[in-house]
Amino acid sequence: MNFMPGWQGKRGVRVAPMPGPMLDLDFVNNVGILNGVPSDVASLLTITRASTGWAERSDGTWISFAGGTLRRTDKGVLIEEARTNVALRSQDWTTGTGVWGVAGTVVTPDNAVSPDGTQNADKLMEDATNAEHRIRQNVAISLNQTYTWSVFVKPNGRDVFALRCLDQAATGDGLFAQFTLSTLSAIVANNGNASGGVAAITAYPNGWYRLAVTGKINNTGTTCIFDIFCMQAINVSTYAGDVTKGCWLWQMQAELGASATSVIPTTTAPVTRNADVVSRALSGVGASYSMLGQGVPLAPNPYAGSAETLVQVDANTDAQRWVLRRQVNGLLFCNLTGGTGATFSPAGTWATNNEGTIFGTVAPGDHASS
């Protein structure tokens, strides 16, 4: 049994023969049961991840996990693909490092408690000049690829902020995303040859928000100019600053992919979080079994060329395999393949205004969605 990247496990997975031994994994409560014997979940799994990883607790706090350990919190288990944060000094916004530059703003380091529970959030305040009020980093990127740029922001007198990603070789090409925190609303403009712009805003406890913009800037060079703006209002980026207003900042991320993933702190060089590989050999569980699972698929990937596998159970052969996939459009798809004499009895539940299909036929139940 393999749990694939892109899955936030909750209730977990129960695999049991009919009748016979049983494997029950409750990720939220950290209870694993194998053949009636309880233990912690991690002891029943094989976990491979050759790097540190982070995961979020239900109170919004981010915590780190050593390489090769299961990223389990009270929200469940987090399993992700490999990603690299190419932004430098992701949690150090001071200008003395030569990475960040400011215009119309002043940075005070380690001024507030960040989402990791420590006082390492930097304060960015406007100065009184009649100009833009922003902070900037030039980030090395690959040519013509889809990136997601994200940052955690806590407002201090301002309600509107913006993220801008420009091609340094052709500054007319870029993405400009604007966010209104009080209404959790976001808009994005594809300027010049930029395309596919999508903006997202997520509220966190203690007044924090994660702002993200995804798209292609269709860059002709390999450097992106990334700016974070304090805004007076939507479409008002140049104004006489107010020295009592600004924000706190934590964890800037620039990653190749169509959504923001868990935090990947950096200092002087890009950092890669390797993929989580979580598996369990089903020897002793039986050859004929039922499977029950509950989880939350992560954000759909509109740029994926094919469906992405989330959970897979097999007998080391394509001829006998149970696969749960996330389609390109974000829908969940379960595929069952059996050898000679194999039989399946599919069953499922879904939320109001969602629908399910079995062998291409709409299943009975609530499917009032369009």
Beta strands, then each sheet from edge to edge (+ up, - down):
strand 1: 2-3
strand 2: 7-17
strand 3: 23-26
strand 4: 31-34
strand 5: 37-39
strand 6: 46-48
strand 7: 53-56
strand 8: 62-65
strand 9: 72-73
strand 10: 76-79
strand 11: 83-85
strand 12: 100-103
strand 13: 105-112
strand 14: 121-126
strand 15: 130-140
strand 16: 147-156
strand 17: 160-167
strand 18: 170-180
strand 19: 185-191
strand 20: 195-203
strand 21: 209-216
strand 22: 223-231
strand 23: 238-240
strand 24: 246-256
strand 25: 271-273
strand 26: 277-279
strand 27: 289-297
strand 28: 308-314
strand 29: 321-326
strand 30: 332-337
strand 31: 357-358
strand 32: 361-362
sheet 1: 6+ 26- 1+ 28- 29+ 30-
sheet 2: 5+ 4- 3+ 2- 10+ 9-
sheet 3: 5+ 4- 3+ 2- 27+
sheet 4: 7+ 8-
sheet 5: 11+ 25-
sheet 6: 12+ 15- 22+ 17- 18+ 19-
sheet 7: 12+ 15- 23+
sheet 8: 13+ 14- 24+ 16- 21+ 20-
sheet 9: 31+ 32-
end
